[in-house]
Amino acid sequence: MVTGLVSGRLALVTGAGSGIGRAACQVLSREGATVIAADRNYDAALETIKTHTALASGSNAAGDHCAVELDVTNTKSIQNLIQLLSKQYTEVPRIVVNSAGITRDNWLLKLSEEDYDSVVNVNLKGTFLIMQNFAKQMTETSVSGSIINISSIVGKYGNIGQTNYSASKAGVVAMTQTAAKELGKFNIRVNVILPGFIDTPMVKTVPDKVKAGLLKMVPLGRLGTPSEVAELITFLGSEKSSFITGASIDVTGGY
């Protein structure tokens, strides 16, 4: 029997209802992980588990996977999830993917404080809270693990209309590097991926004219697919990447 890259591991994916999060669930499942698809939109998370083919044909029976409603900005919501998982599974998640993220774009001079706060809350604070709570679980049960955070190339170069988003994503990179230094002694690896322009619901909101301009700056000349990011997520969750921690990896087609 051929075993997958992450066979027998429990994987938590936030933002699992669409885009990169959904693709991560599919590829992790294909490679043998049991997947917990977490999203603020429970129906979308359930759709990820129930109807996406890689999950249905993965190494695990679909019954092992589960969909959960989760607000990453709310500690109580995270604690409730931890309690639920401790009843449902015999082990803690050893792969944690922080893919929950939102945008509230506007020009710097027009951006509301509310839109600034909501983006930083989900993208930066949410990533922090998930990392803190699940790394604590790993250390308390003495298991090694891998945390994969999703930033954005915008966190490195900035982008017009995205002061809030770019700041939150730059924060995720710095936070990842610090977490990797602190958690290494527990054999918990922490890495961050910086996707470029990927064909997700978030990018679909970009006007075609703007998209065409952006693609001129991508040497490979196209949008990436969510599964291209998910393949890297799965590699980072596996023992194949056992000496990689604190790394920031661009997946941008050369942008």
Disulfide bonds with the S-S distance in Angstrom:
none
